Structures are given as C-alpha cells and as structure tokens.
Amino acid sequence: MSRKILGFYVLCFFHIYVTSKKIRTPSYIKPCSISAPDFEDCCLSHGKEALPYIIKGDRRFGIPNMIPLTIPQIDVDAGNNLKILLKNIKVFGLDKTILNKVKFDTDAKKLMINISIPQLSLRGNYEIDGRILILPIRGNGDLDILAIDGIYQYNAEYIIRKYKGDDYFDLTEKDTLDFDLKNMKIKLNNLFDGDKKLGDQMNKFLNENWKEVLSEFGPAISGTVRSIGRSIASAIFKKIPYHELVLD
C-alpha cells in the first residue's frame, strides 16, 4: 500500500488529536508489571480480553467499529507491470481475530503481536491493468478476496516521548507485517470488458495459482492488516500514559 493512500486511510479513520484533556483509561485496558515473571503471559491475557472491545470501536480513541471495516481506497504496490487499485473496500472477519502472542521488549523498545484470522474478506471495487505472472489482465468491477486461515505477525519499534509531564509510547516508522495463508480465493467480475469466457478462465487461473498470485495481491492484505494494527496501537499509546500500560 502506498504511503499516500495509507496516510489518507489513517487520517480518515484513525486521526488522533492529543489534547490537554486526559482521557480516562477504559476498564478493558489493564496494565501488566514488567518485573513479574509472567509479564508476556499477562500482556497476552489482557490483550485477549481487550480485543473484542477494540474491534467494536471506541470513539474516545478514534477507533471505528470494524464489523465490518470500510476503507475508501487501497493503491496496491504490484510493480511496474501491473496496476491494481481497490475502492470502497469492506473488510469482514476481523471480529474473529485470535490473539496468539504478544511480546514487549522494553530494553530494545520493540513490540510484536501475532494473530490469527480464520477468514479475512475484502469486498469492493477494483481496477486492474497489466500482466499477472505470464498473462495479460485488464478490467474493473466487483472484487472479492478471501484470505483463509491467515497468521499475521506485526513487528514494530517504539520510543518513549514526554508530553505534559507524562511518558507515552510512540511507534516509529520501523514496522512490518508478515503473514502466511493456508489458501486464498479471488473473484474479479467484469474482466476483459465483460467477456465471460476470458473472465472465467482468468479467475480459474488466479485461484489455481493463488500462491504465486499472492505476491501481487499480498500487499493489499498485508497493508490493510498492518495499518489496522499500527493505528489501533498508536491510538491507545497516544492517549494512555506509559505507566498506566506497563507497571515497573
């Protein structure tokens, strides 16, 4: 996903204003003691408890309801030979997210979150033009991408910044999202100006070669999940002081 589109997406859905008015920490956000031997287990347990509340949205933090989540536009970085633009995308399946692992390295100032999403669906409109693998592809219309049994790992670095006498987490630009799928289903309607025969053949080719095709459509999936993870974490970190999240 391009930085321009990601920035627009974050601005529209997760824009956070840090004001002088302190927001009360919600009951679903519970701190863990870094000195405790079960610190990471505590983070995982409390994270699992908080996740359903976060997915439903919280206006105090600028987090929208994600059942489903709407994304105006995704500009997929698929290289020079292929242009993919997704519009009016609705993301389904986030409410089934399973939190697998949370790792906080306070010395190296690194954060890792590992999740599973059984079925992540992106539905909306697409525009595509160029070559995918060895074949030419062209069209615009309705899109349905289904990522099945995905495991997603978000890695980020952070700094501690001072604001009005309190310390806060602040994510740097050094963050990545790696993922692995068991399967992927793709349906592109109205390929080749509505030529049903060519369109059916192309959709069959895309699904039979989904692992290779994933290199082209993968940025749409990873960019979406990455921006969601980054924006949720930033929203919480910018509003809640460090000492209310991590106890010394």
C-alpha atoms as an extended CHARMM CRD file, in Angstrom:
* protein
*
       248  EXT
         1         1  MET       CA              0.0000000000        0.0000000000        0.0000000000  PROA      1               0.0000000000
         2         2  SER       CA              1.4570000000        3.3930000000       -0.9320000000  PROA      2               0.0000000000
         3         3  ARG       CA              2.3700000000        5.8170000000        1.8380000000  PROA      3               0.0000000000
         4         4  LYS       CA             -0.0080000000        8.3960000000        0.3450000000  PROA      4               0.0000000000
         5         5  ILE       CA             -3.0410000000        6.0970000000        0.4520000000  PROA      5               0.0000000000
         6         6  LEU       CA             -2.0690000000        4.6620000000        3.8400000000  PROA      6               0.0000000000
         7         7  GLY       CA             -1.7680000000        8.1840000000        5.1760000000  PROA      7               0.0000000000
         8         8  PHE       CA             -5.1910000000        9.0810000000        3.7980000000  PROA      8               0.0000000000
         9         9  TYR       CA             -6.7090000000        5.9340000000        5.2970000000  PROA      9               0.0000000000
        10        10  VAL       CA             -5.2200000000        6.5850000000        8.7000000000  PROA      10              0.0000000000
        11        11  LEU       CA             -6.3190000000       10.2320000000        8.5260000000  PROA      11              0.0000000000
        12        12  CYS       CA             -9.9180000000        9.2810000000        7.7150000000  PROA      12              0.0000000000
        13        13  PHE       CA            -10.3620000000        6.5400000000       10.2580000000  PROA      13              0.0000000000
        14        14  PHE       CA             -7.7750000000        6.8260000000       12.9790000000  PROA      14              0.0000000000
        15        15  HSD       CA             -6.8260000000       10.5200000000       13.1980000000  PROA      15              0.0000000000
        16        16  ILE       CA             -5.8400000000       11.1840000000       16.8170000000  PROA      16              0.0000000000
        17        17  TYR       CA             -5.6140000000       14.6150000000       18.4190000000  PROA      17              0.0000000000
        18        18  VAL       CA             -3.5210000000       14.6850000000       21.5840000000  PROA      18              0.0000000000
        19        19  THR       CA             -5.2000000000       17.3100000000       23.7570000000  PROA      19              0.0000000000
        20        20  SER       CA             -4.5920000000       18.6210000000       27.2170000000  PROA      20              0.0000000000
        21        21  LYS       CA             -7.6690000000       16.8080000000       28.4690000000  PROA      21              0.0000000000
        22        22  LYS       CA             -6.6620000000       13.4150000000       29.8390000000  PROA      22              0.0000000000
        23        23  ILE       CA             -8.8110000000       10.5070000000       28.7690000000  PROA      23              0.0000000000
        24        24  ARG       CA             -9.6730000000        8.0350000000       31.4510000000  PROA      24              0.0000000000
        25        25  THR       CA             -8.1950000000        4.6190000000       30.7970000000  PROA      25              0.0000000000
        26        26  PRO       CA            -11.0450000000        2.2660000000       29.7950000000  PROA      26              0.0000000000
        27        27  SER       CA            -11.7390000000       -0.7250000000       32.0130000000  PROA      27              0.0000000000
        28        28  TYR       CA            -10.7800000000       -3.1540000000       29.2450000000  PROA      28              0.0000000000
        29        29  ILE       CA             -7.1960000000       -1.8060000000       29.1710000000  PROA      29              0.0000000000
        30        30  LYS       CA             -5.3340000000       -3.4300000000       32.0600000000  PROA      30              0.0000000000
        31        31  PRO       CA             -1.6430000000       -2.9300000000       32.8840000000  PROA      31              0.0000000000
        32        32  CYS       CA              0.9860000000       -5.6140000000       33.4400000000  PROA      32              0.0000000000
        33        33  SER       CA              4.0740000000       -5.4890000000       35.6440000000  PROA      33              0.0000000000
        34        34  ILE       CA              7.2970000000       -5.6740000000       33.6950000000  PROA      34              0.0000000000
        35        35  SER       CA              9.1020000000       -7.0940000000       36.7290000000  PROA      35              0.0000000000
        36        36  ALA       CA              6.7000000000      -10.0220000000       37.0010000000  PROA      36              0.0000000000
        37        37  PRO       CA              7.9140000000      -13.3590000000       35.5720000000  PROA      37              0.0000000000
        38        38  ASP       CA              4.6270000000      -13.7480000000       33.7040000000  PROA      38              0.0000000000
        39        39  PHE       CA              4.7700000000      -10.3170000000       32.0440000000  PROA      39              0.0000000000
        40        40  GLU       CA              4.2340000000      -11.6020000000       28.4850000000  PROA      40              0.0000000000
        41        41  ASP       CA              1.5180000000      -14.0190000000       29.5990000000  PROA      41              0.0000000000
        42        42  CYS       CA             -0.1870000000      -11.0960000000       31.3320000000  PROA      42              0.0000000000
        43        43  CYS       CA              0.0190000000       -8.9990000000       28.1460000000  PROA      43              0.0000000000
        44        44  LEU       CA             -1.4880000000      -11.8530000000       26.1470000000  PROA      44              0.0000000000
        45        45  SER       CA             -4.2830000000      -12.4850000000       28.6320000000  PROA      45              0.0000000000
        46        46  HSD       CA             -5.2310000000       -8.8270000000       28.9490000000  PROA      46              0.0000000000
        47        47  GLY       CA             -4.9080000000       -8.3700000000       25.2070000000  PROA      47              0.0000000000
        48        48  LYS       CA             -7.3730000000      -11.1890000000       24.5620000000  PROA      48              0.0000000000
        49        49  GLU       CA             -9.8270000000       -9.5790000000       26.9890000000  PROA      49              0.0000000000
        50        50  ALA       CA             -9.4940000000       -6.1520000000       25.3520000000  PROA      50              0.0000000000
        51        51  LEU       CA             -9.6100000000       -7.2420000000       21.7020000000  PROA      51              0.0000000000
        52        52  PRO       CA            -13.4170000000       -7.6740000000       21.3650000000  PROA      52              0.0000000000
        53        53  TYR       CA            -13.9770000000       -4.1730000000       22.7710000000  PROA      53              0.0000000000
        54        54  ILE       CA            -11.3870000000       -2.6710000000       20.4200000000  PROA      54              0.0000000000
        55        55  ILE       CA            -12.8550000000       -4.4110000000       17.3480000000  PROA      55              0.0000000000
        56        56  LYS       CA            -16.2550000000       -2.8970000000       18.1700000000  PROA      56              0.0000000000
        57        57  GLY       CA            -14.6370000000        0.5680000000       18.1520000000  PROA      57              0.0000000000
        58        58  ASP       CA            -14.0320000000        3.2790000000       20.7140000000  PROA      58              0.0000000000
        59        59  ARG       CA            -14.7330000000        6.8980000000       19.7850000000  PROA      59              0.0000000000
        60        60  ARG       CA            -12.5400000000        8.2260000000       22.5950000000  PROA      60              0.0000000000
        61        61  PHE       CA             -9.5160000000        6.8680000000       20.7510000000  PROA      61              0.0000000000
        62        62  GLY       CA            -10.7660000000        7.4330000000       17.2060000000  PROA      62              0.0000000000
        63        63  ILE       CA            -11.1050000000        3.6880000000       16.6320000000  PROA      63              0.0000000000
        64        64  PRO       CA            -14.0520000000        2.8460000000       14.3390000000  PROA      64              0.0000000000
        65        65  ASN       CA            -16.3080000000       -0.1610000000       14.5090000000  PROA      65              0.0000000000
        66        66  MET       CA            -14.5760000000       -2.8650000000       12.4900000000  PROA      66              0.0000000000
        67        67  ILE       CA            -17.5810000000       -5.1320000000       11.9660000000  PROA      67              0.0000000000
        68        68  PRO       CA            -17.0500000000       -4.5580000000        9.0670000000  PROA      68              0.0000000000
        69        69  LEU       CA            -14.2920000000       -2.0210000000        8.4900000000  PROA      69              0.0000000000
        70        70  THR       CA            -14.6210000000        0.3220000000        5.4960000000  PROA      70              0.0000000000
        71        71  ILE       CA            -11.5430000000        1.5140000000        3.5730000000  PROA      71              0.0000000000
        72        72  PRO       CA            -12.0780000000        4.1670000000        0.8500000000  PROA      72              0.0000000000
        73        73  GLN       CA             -9.1060000000        3.1990000000       -1.3130000000  PROA      73              0.0000000000
        74        74  ILE       CA             -6.0870000000        0.8960000000       -1.4530000000  PROA      74              0.0000000000
        75        75  ASP       CA             -3.3830000000        1.5590000000       -4.0260000000  PROA      75              0.0000000000
        76        76  VAL       CA             -1.6400000000       -1.8120000000       -4.3230000000  PROA      76              0.0000000000
        77        77  ASP       CA              2.1050000000       -1.7500000000       -4.9820000000  PROA      77              0.0000000000
        78        78  ALA       CA              2.3490000000       -4.5800000000       -7.5220000000  PROA      78              0.0000000000
        79        79  GLY       CA              5.3730000000       -3.3980000000       -9.5110000000  PROA      79              0.0000000000
        80        80  ASN       CA              5.8150000000       -1.6820000000      -12.8620000000  PROA      80              0.0000000000
        81        81  ASN       CA              3.9890000000       -4.2880000000      -14.9610000000  PROA      81              0.0000000000
        82        82  LEU       CA              0.7380000000       -4.3300000000      -13.0210000000  PROA      82              0.0000000000
        83        83  LYS       CA             -1.5420000000       -1.6210000000      -11.6420000000  PROA      83              0.0000000000
        84        84  ILE       CA             -4.1550000000       -2.5350000000       -9.0390000000  PROA      84              0.0000000000
        85        85  LEU       CA             -6.4980000000       -0.0390000000       -7.4210000000  PROA      85              0.0000000000
        86        86  LEU       CA             -9.1390000000       -1.0980000000       -4.8800000000  PROA      86              0.0000000000
        87        87  LYS       CA            -12.0070000000        1.1970000000       -3.8800000000  PROA      87              0.0000000000
        88        88  ASN       CA            -14.8570000000        1.1870000000       -1.3620000000  PROA      88              0.0000000000
        89        89  ILE       CA            -13.4440000000       -1.8770000000        0.3440000000  PROA      89              0.0000000000
        90        90  LYS       CA            -15.2620000000       -3.5170000000        3.2230000000  PROA      90              0.0000000000
        91        91  VAL       CA            -13.1730000000       -5.8130000000        5.4100000000  PROA      91              0.0000000000
        92        92  PHE       CA            -15.0350000000       -8.7050000000        7.0400000000  PROA      92              0.0000000000
        93        93  GLY       CA            -13.7580000000      -11.2320000000        9.5740000000  PROA      93              0.0000000000
        94        94  LEU       CA            -11.8280000000       -9.0090000000       11.9750000000  PROA      94              0.0000000000
        95        95  ASP       CA            -14.2890000000       -9.8790000000       14.7550000000  PROA      95              0.0000000000
        96        96  LYS       CA            -12.9680000000      -13.4710000000       14.6240000000  PROA      96              0.0000000000
        97        97  THR       CA             -9.3760000000      -12.3960000000       15.2630000000  PROA      97              0.0000000000
        98        98  ILE       CA             -7.4440000000      -14.6240000000       17.6870000000  PROA      98              0.0000000000
        99        99  LEU       CA             -4.5440000000      -13.1190000000       19.6180000000  PROA      99              0.0000000000
       100       100  ASN       CA             -1.7500000000      -15.7260000000       19.7370000000  PROA      100             0.0000000000
       101       101  LYS       CA              1.2250000000      -13.9340000000       21.2320000000  PROA      101             0.0000000000
       102       102  VAL       CA              2.3500000000      -10.5430000000       22.4890000000  PROA      102             0.0000000000
       103       103  LYS       CA              5.9870000000       -9.7120000000       23.1050000000  PROA      103             0.0000000000
       104       104  PHE       CA              7.1800000000       -6.4550000000       24.6420000000  PROA      104             0.0000000000
       105       105  ASP       CA             10.9410000000       -5.9000000000       24.7470000000  PROA      105             0.0000000000
       106       106  THR       CA             11.2520000000       -2.7560000000       26.8570000000  PROA      106             0.0000000000
       107       107  ASP       CA             15.0530000000       -2.7810000000       26.6520000000  PROA      107             0.0000000000
       108       108  ALA       CA             15.2080000000       -2.9010000000       22.8440000000  PROA      108             0.0000000000
       109       109  LYS       CA             11.9210000000       -0.9750000000       22.6350000000  PROA      109             0.0000000000
       110       110  LYS       CA             10.3020000000       -3.4910000000       20.3060000000  PROA      110             0.0000000000
       111       111  LEU       CA              6.7530000000       -4.7990000000       20.1000000000  PROA      111             0.0000000000
       112       112  MET       CA              5.4970000000       -7.9980000000       18.4550000000  PROA      112             0.0000000000
       113       113  ILE       CA              1.8660000000       -9.0480000000       18.0440000000  PROA      113             0.0000000000
       114       114  ASN       CA              0.9150000000      -12.3780000000       16.4670000000  PROA      114             0.0000000000
       115       115  ILE       CA             -2.7060000000      -13.0180000000       15.4810000000  PROA      115             0.0000000000
       116       116  SER       CA             -4.7940000000      -15.4810000000       13.5050000000  PROA      116             0.0000000000
       117       117  ILE       CA             -7.7850000000      -14.5670000000       11.3470000000  PROA      117             0.0000000000
       118       118  PRO       CA             -9.7190000000      -17.6260000000       10.0720000000  PROA      118             0.0000000000
       119       119  GLN       CA            -11.3390000000      -15.7970000000        7.1550000000  PROA      119             0.0000000000
       120       120  LEU       CA            -10.4140000000      -12.2630000000        6.1620000000  PROA      120             0.0000000000
       121       121  SER       CA            -12.5780000000      -10.9870000000        3.3190000000  PROA      121             0.0000000000
       122       122  LEU       CA            -12.0170000000       -7.8570000000        1.2280000000  PROA      122             0.0000000000
       123       123  ARG       CA            -15.0370000000       -6.8880000000       -0.8810000000  PROA      123             0.0000000000
       124       124  GLY       CA            -15.4660000000       -3.8210000000       -3.0410000000  PROA      124             0.0000000000
       125       125  ASN       CA            -14.4390000000       -2.4830000000       -6.4420000000  PROA      125             0.0000000000
       126       126  TYR       CA            -11.2260000000       -2.9290000000       -8.3770000000  PROA      126             0.0000000000
       127       127  GLU       CA             -9.3280000000       -1.5790000000      -11.3640000000  PROA      127             0.0000000000
       128       128  ILE       CA             -6.5520000000       -3.7120000000      -12.8160000000  PROA      128             0.0000000000
       129       129  ASP       CA             -4.3210000000       -3.3970000000      -15.8640000000  PROA      129             0.0000000000
       130       130  GLY       CA             -1.0670000000       -5.0780000000      -16.8500000000  PROA      130             0.0000000000
       131       131  ARG       CA              0.3480000000       -8.5690000000      -16.5690000000  PROA      131             0.0000000000
       132       132  ILE       CA             -0.0610000000      -11.0030000000      -13.7080000000  PROA      132             0.0000000000
       133       133  LEU       CA              2.5290000000      -13.7780000000      -13.7420000000  PROA      133             0.0000000000
       134       134  ILE       CA              2.6840000000      -14.5070000000      -17.5200000000  PROA      134             0.0000000000
       135       135  LEU       CA             -0.7820000000      -13.3970000000      -18.5910000000  PROA      135             0.0000000000
       136       136  PRO       CA             -2.2530000000      -10.0020000000      -19.5290000000  PROA      136             0.0000000000
       137       137  ILE       CA             -5.1170000000       -8.8850000000      -17.2980000000  PROA      137             0.0000000000
       138       138  ARG       CA             -7.4800000000       -5.9360000000      -17.5700000000  PROA      138             0.0000000000
       139       139  GLY       CA            -10.8000000000       -4.9800000000      -16.0560000000  PROA      139             0.0000000000
       140       140  ASN       CA            -12.8290000000       -3.1130000000      -13.4670000000  PROA      140             0.0000000000
       141       141  GLY       CA            -15.7980000000       -4.1780000000      -11.3900000000  PROA      141             0.0000000000
       142       142  ASP       CA            -16.6220000000       -6.0310000000       -8.1860000000  PROA      142             0.0000000000
       143       143  LEU       CA            -13.8950000000       -7.7280000000       -6.1910000000  PROA      143             0.0000000000
       144       144  ASP       CA            -13.9120000000      -10.4500000000       -3.5500000000  PROA      144             0.0000000000
       145       145  ILE       CA            -10.6700000000      -11.6480000000       -1.9420000000  PROA      145             0.0000000000
       146       146  LEU       CA            -10.8360000000      -14.2780000000        0.8000000000  PROA      146             0.0000000000
       147       147  ALA       CA             -7.7000000000      -14.9700000000        2.8480000000  PROA      147             0.0000000000
       148       148  ILE       CA             -8.1540000000      -18.2990000000        4.6130000000  PROA      148             0.0000000000
       149       149  ASP       CA             -6.5030000000      -19.3300000000        7.9010000000  PROA      149             0.0000000000
       150       150  GLY       CA             -4.0770000000      -16.4370000000        7.9750000000  PROA      150             0.0000000000
       151       151  ILE       CA             -1.3860000000      -15.9600000000       10.6170000000  PROA      151             0.0000000000
       152       152  TYR       CA             -0.2140000000      -12.3460000000       10.8130000000  PROA      152             0.0000000000
       153       153  GLN       CA              2.7640000000      -11.0370000000       12.7490000000  PROA      153             0.0000000000
       154       154  TYR       CA              3.1650000000       -7.3110000000       13.3610000000  PROA      154             0.0000000000
       155       155  ASN       CA              6.6090000000       -6.0840000000       14.4500000000  PROA      155             0.0000000000
       156       156  ALA       CA              7.2890000000       -2.5020000000       15.4700000000  PROA      156             0.0000000000
       157       157  GLU       CA              9.8240000000       -0.3320000000       17.2220000000  PROA      157             0.0000000000
       158       158  TYR       CA              8.8600000000        2.4540000000       19.5740000000  PROA      158             0.0000000000
       159       159  ILE       CA             10.3080000000        5.3200000000       21.5700000000  PROA      159             0.0000000000
       160       160  ILE       CA              9.2060000000        6.9100000000       24.8220000000  PROA      160             0.0000000000
       161       161  ARG       CA              8.2250000000       10.5620000000       24.4790000000  PROA      161             0.0000000000
       162       162  LYS       CA              7.4110000000       13.0880000000       27.1450000000  PROA      162             0.0000000000
       163       163  TYR       CA              4.1600000000       15.0860000000       26.9570000000  PROA      163             0.0000000000
       164       164  LYS       CA              2.8280000000       17.3610000000       29.6920000000  PROA      164             0.0000000000
       165       165  GLY       CA              4.8190000000       15.5840000000       32.3740000000  PROA      165             0.0000000000
       166       166  ASP       CA              3.8710000000       12.0200000000       31.3680000000  PROA      166             0.0000000000
       167       167  ASP       CA              5.7050000000        9.3850000000       29.3120000000  PROA      167             0.0000000000
       168       168  TYR       CA              3.9700000000        7.8540000000       26.2880000000  PROA      168             0.0000000000
       169       169  PHE       CA              4.7170000000        5.0830000000       23.8030000000  PROA      169             0.0000000000
       170       170  ASP       CA              5.2860000000        6.3710000000       20.2600000000  PROA      170             0.0000000000
       171       171  LEU       CA              5.6390000000        3.9570000000       17.3350000000  PROA      171             0.0000000000
       172       172  THR       CA              8.4170000000        4.6910000000       14.8500000000  PROA      172             0.0000000000
       173       173  GLU       CA              8.1650000000        4.1330000000       11.0970000000  PROA      173             0.0000000000
       174       174  LYS       CA             10.0390000000        0.8400000000       11.5260000000  PROA      174             0.0000000000
       175       175  ASP       CA              7.1310000000       -1.5730000000       11.4810000000  PROA      175             0.0000000000
       176       176  THR       CA              6.3780000000       -4.6060000000        9.3300000000  PROA      176             0.0000000000
       177       177  LEU       CA              3.5860000000       -7.1100000000        8.7930000000  PROA      177             0.0000000000
       178       178  ASP       CA              4.4210000000      -10.6710000000        7.7750000000  PROA      178             0.0000000000
       179       179  PHE       CA              1.7180000000      -13.2180000000        7.0850000000  PROA      179             0.0000000000
       180       180  ASP       CA              1.0900000000      -16.7400000000        5.8950000000  PROA      180             0.0000000000
       181       181  LEU       CA             -2.1410000000      -18.1580000000        4.4360000000  PROA      181             0.0000000000
       182       182  LYS       CA             -3.4740000000      -21.6650000000        4.0700000000  PROA      182             0.0000000000
       183       183  ASN       CA             -5.4320000000      -20.6390000000        0.9850000000  PROA      183             0.0000000000
       184       184  MET       CA             -6.7350000000      -17.6160000000       -0.9180000000  PROA      184             0.0000000000
       185       185  LYS       CA             -9.8080000000      -17.2350000000       -3.1090000000  PROA      185             0.0000000000
       186       186  ILE       CA            -10.1330000000      -14.4280000000       -5.6760000000  PROA      186             0.0000000000
       187       187  LYS       CA            -13.1620000000      -13.3370000000       -7.7030000000  PROA      187             0.0000000000
       188       188  LEU       CA            -12.8660000000      -10.4520000000      -10.1790000000  PROA      188             0.0000000000
       189       189  ASN       CA            -16.0720000000       -9.6220000000      -12.0100000000  PROA      189             0.0000000000
       190       190  ASN       CA            -16.1730000000       -7.8600000000      -15.4010000000  PROA      190             0.0000000000
       191       191  LEU       CA            -12.6970000000       -8.7570000000      -16.5930000000  PROA      191             0.0000000000
       192       192  PHE       CA            -11.8190000000       -8.0010000000      -20.2360000000  PROA      192             0.0000000000
       193       193  ASP       CA            -14.8170000000       -5.7090000000      -20.7900000000  PROA      193             0.0000000000
       194       194  GLY       CA            -17.2410000000       -8.3250000000      -19.5410000000  PROA      194             0.0000000000
       195       195  ASP       CA            -16.0300000000      -11.2110000000      -21.7220000000  PROA      195             0.0000000000
       196       196  LYS       CA            -17.3700000000      -14.0720000000      -19.5840000000  PROA      196             0.0000000000
       197       197  LYS       CA            -15.2500000000      -16.8070000000      -21.1440000000  PROA      197             0.0000000000
       198       198  LEU       CA            -11.9700000000      -14.9200000000      -20.7260000000  PROA      198             0.0000000000
       199       199  GLY       CA            -13.0230000000      -13.7160000000      -17.2800000000  PROA      199             0.0000000000
       200       200  ASP       CA            -13.8510000000      -17.2200000000      -16.0680000000  PROA      200             0.0000000000
       201       201  GLN       CA            -10.5570000000      -18.5500000000      -17.4210000000  PROA      201             0.0000000000
       202       202  MET       CA             -8.5920000000      -15.8110000000      -15.6850000000  PROA      202             0.0000000000
       203       203  ASN       CA            -10.3840000000      -16.3040000000      -12.3530000000  PROA      203             0.0000000000
       204       204  LYS       CA             -9.7080000000      -20.0410000000      -12.5890000000  PROA      204             0.0000000000
       205       205  PHE       CA             -6.0260000000      -19.3410000000      -13.3190000000  PROA      205             0.0000000000
       206       206  LEU       CA             -5.7730000000      -16.9190000000      -10.3790000000  PROA      206             0.0000000000
       207       207  ASN       CA             -7.2550000000      -19.4160000000       -7.9260000000  PROA      207             0.0000000000
       208       208  GLU       CA             -5.2780000000      -22.4140000000       -9.1950000000  PROA      208             0.0000000000
       209       209  ASN       CA             -2.0610000000      -20.3900000000       -8.8350000000  PROA      209             0.0000000000
       210       210  TRP       CA             -3.0150000000      -18.4610000000       -5.7050000000  PROA      210             0.0000000000
       211       211  LYS       CA              0.3840000000      -18.8590000000       -4.0270000000  PROA      211             0.0000000000
       212       212  GLU       CA              2.1250000000      -17.1490000000       -6.9390000000  PROA      212             0.0000000000
       213       213  VAL       CA             -0.6850000000      -14.6030000000       -7.3460000000  PROA      213             0.0000000000
       214       214  LEU       CA             -0.3480000000      -13.7470000000       -3.6600000000  PROA      214             0.0000000000
       215       215  SER       CA              2.8500000000      -11.8680000000       -4.4790000000  PROA      215             0.0000000000
       216       216  GLU       CA              0.6790000000       -9.4410000000       -6.4900000000  PROA      216             0.0000000000
       217       217  PHE       CA             -2.3700000000       -9.1560000000       -4.2290000000  PROA      217             0.0000000000
       218       218  GLY       CA             -0.4830000000       -9.7340000000       -0.9780000000  PROA      218             0.0000000000
       219       219  PRO       CA              0.2730000000       -6.0320000000       -0.4110000000  PROA      219             0.0000000000
       220       220  ALA       CA             -3.4740000000       -5.3260000000       -0.2770000000  PROA      220             0.0000000000
       221       221  ILE       CA             -3.8550000000       -7.8440000000        2.5480000000  PROA      221             0.0000000000
       222       222  SER       CA             -0.6640000000       -7.0510000000        4.4590000000  PROA      222             0.0000000000
       223       223  GLY       CA             -1.1050000000       -3.2890000000        4.0400000000  PROA      223             0.0000000000
       224       224  THR       CA             -4.6500000000       -3.4680000000        5.3770000000  PROA      224             0.0000000000
       225       225  VAL       CA             -3.7720000000       -5.5370000000        8.4520000000  PROA      225             0.0000000000
       226       226  ARG       CA             -0.5950000000       -3.5210000000        9.0890000000  PROA      226             0.0000000000
       227       227  SER       CA             -2.4140000000       -0.1900000000        9.0120000000  PROA      227             0.0000000000
       228       228  ILE       CA             -5.1300000000       -1.5340000000       11.3350000000  PROA      228             0.0000000000
       229       229  GLY       CA             -2.5780000000       -2.8290000000       13.8490000000  PROA      229             0.0000000000
       230       230  ARG       CA             -0.4820000000        0.3280000000       13.7240000000  PROA      230             0.0000000000
       231       231  SER       CA             -3.4480000000        2.6570000000       14.0150000000  PROA      231             0.0000000000
       232       232  ILE       CA             -5.0270000000        0.8250000000       16.9560000000  PROA      232             0.0000000000
       233       233  ALA       CA             -1.7230000000        0.6910000000       18.8310000000  PROA      233             0.0000000000
       234       234  SER       CA             -0.9690000000        4.3580000000       18.0910000000  PROA      234             0.0000000000
       235       235  ALA       CA             -4.4610000000        5.4150000000       19.1420000000  PROA      235             0.0000000000
       236       236  ILE       CA             -4.1010000000        3.7700000000       22.5360000000  PROA      236             0.0000000000
       237       237  PHE       CA             -0.4520000000        4.7220000000       23.0620000000  PROA      237             0.0000000000
       238       238  LYS       CA             -1.0780000000        8.4060000000       22.3060000000  PROA      238             0.0000000000
       239       239  LYS       CA             -3.8900000000        8.6670000000       24.8420000000  PROA      239             0.0000000000
       240       240  ILE       CA             -2.7880000000        6.4640000000       27.7290000000  PROA      240             0.0000000000
       241       241  PRO       CA              0.4880000000        7.1740000000       29.5910000000  PROA      241             0.0000000000
       242       242  TYR       CA              3.2020000000        4.5440000000       29.7130000000  PROA      242             0.0000000000
       243       243  HSD       CA              2.8180000000        3.9640000000       33.4540000000  PROA      243             0.0000000000
       244       244  GLU       CA             -0.8540000000        3.0450000000       33.0140000000  PROA      244             0.0000000000
       245       245  LEU       CA              0.0320000000        0.3440000000       30.4900000000  PROA      245             0.0000000000
       246       246  VAL       CA              3.2780000000       -1.0270000000       31.9080000000  PROA      246             0.0000000000
       247       247  LEU       CA              3.9130000000       -1.1640000000       35.6430000000  PROA      247             0.0000000000
       248       248  ASP       CA              7.5110000000       -1.0220000000       36.8530000000  PROA      248             0.0000000000
